[in-house]
Amino acid sequence: MSNGSKTTKYSGDFYRSFLRLGREDRRSVALRILRNQRILGDLYDHFLIQEALREPGPGVSWENVPLRW
């Protein structure tokens, strides 16, 4: 089994377990996850990427964006 398929299996197991929880327990777990700054940062990145993909026009690599300090 490749590492990628292991990750998919575990995330599927986690999600199924999450759905089996009661409403209040799901809320509690979700809020605990969202308090984790690393996870929250990943979510922000994901949403920003999704929004950028919806925008018309050519994509711009971050490597081509001049840094402004």
N, C-alpha and C positions, 0 to 999 in steps of 0.2 A: 504494500500500500504506500503510495507516495505521500509526502508531507502535506501537499495541498488537499488531498482527499481526506486525510485525517482531520485537518482543520475544519473542513466542510461537515464531516460527521459530527464532530464535537459541537460545532455551532448549531447544527440541527437538533442535537440532543438537548442542548441548553435551551433552545427556543421552545421545544416541545414541553420541557419541564416548566419553563416560565409560564406557558399557556395553561398548564394544569393547576397553577396556583390560584387562590381566590383573588377576588378583585383588590382587596386591601393589601395583600401580600405582593401582588404584581406592582401596585403603585409604590410600595415601600422599596422594592428591589429597583424599580426604574429610577426613583429619586436618588437612591444610593449610588447607582451607576452614574447619573448625571452630576453628582457632586465630585466625581473624580475628574480632575482638571485635564489629565491626559486623554481620557475618553471624550470629554467635552471638546477639546481641541481637535480630535479626529473627526467628530461630528461636524464642527464648523468647517473644517477642510472639505469634507464630503459635500456639504451643502454648497459651498462656494464653487467647487469643481462642477457640480451639477448645474448651477446657475450659469457658469461660464460656458458650458457646453450648449446651453439653450440659446445663448446670444448669437445673433447672426454675424457673419464676417470671419476673417481668418483668426486662428488661434495665435496667441503670443506666448512664446516660451519664457519662463521666468528668467532664463539666462540672458535673454535679449532686453530685459527691462533695466534701464540705468538705475543705479542706487542713488538715492538722495538722502544724504545725512544731514 
